[in-house]
């Protein structure tokens, strides 16, 4: 995972050592030797993450962090505080100022890269949610009225009920949340839908080793794979010095790490941060799903329609300019669809459209855009995707439509294929960024070429090659 990291330290040797280590992981590095310079560079370059020394001349790291988090232009940048001090007071000051992590400079060599990867993934997800929310705002929909702010729910999963009860006793005085004690089976149980049912917990606090080493990590993977809990925040409790479990937890998707025996105030502060972020993410998802569904989705397939797709492609193109990363646009059209309607009727034709939409959606990433822009025509946009990756994805989509017929309940089996046109936008194609419709037209012309050349194939626009 690439990105730009701002290293802030008044000691040049420390900055150079960190830069060398991060360069090996393919990160671009910026450097600042004071708090004032750090704030200036953060505003100017908007780095993906900041490594911030606690002790700086003139303005210490805590004050720098506080100012960055108070500035709308920089408040979403993850900050890891780096220091030689490891006392509880310093940790609390940093976390209360908004730091995402507090690490000593004598940290285990494996932990820092894993923590960076984890924070960058989290920021990418948050950015995608905000990107979609911004598209919604630009379409002219009013901001939803703020409802009652419910109290978040924390689920404790320990090796024994006695251990979980001890956790709750320590956390309850300093954590404003509903605290549940659940075992593995209860954690994995699907939440009951409806007003009388219990929603899934917002945050899980899980012991890395429940009954045997790695049990907690396996439970986390199960929770991430299930619809009811995949968006829950997960804080993994690891034993001091168990860097292997800590790294694995972060790489498997833990939102934060808690150290067994840590000060309850620090644990409560970290859990409160995760509860707040989960609530914010839920609001953004709700605004997208509820606010846009009726106006900007296709009622037959449930996909986005043209009204949503075009401004969202424009947002993706703008972000491509900022990041320098390419993106891909596909136009997909069902071959000889008119004959399906003429032979079997429009009800069967509608069933074919629904099944094709479902197959396409199931074989794309959550960050990809898929929309129905015409009768049997679809638009797919893949952010952060180069040409070889896009060609592989397009071929995969063509194959999943062609490989088996559509089975209509109470009706026939209908074999269909798709012709796909592909075009690339990004840093190498600035003209396409200025004219999103022009880029879609390139993909559309390539799709028409695929049809005239025999159908059921992918053709890449020559302008994208």
PyMOL commands that set and color helices and strands:
alter all, ss='L'
color gray80, all
select helices_A, chain A and resi 12-24+35-45+61-70+88-96+109-138+161-172+184-188+215-225+243-252+264-296+306-323+337-344+346-362+387-402+430-434+436-452+462-464
alter helices_A, ss='H'
color red, helices_A
select strands_A, chain A and resi 3-8+27-32+49-53+78-83+101-104+153-157+178-181+203-207+233-238+256-259+327-334+369-372+377-382+406-407+413-414+418-425+458-460
alter strands_A, ss='S'
color yellow, strands_A
deselect
rebuild
show_as cartoon
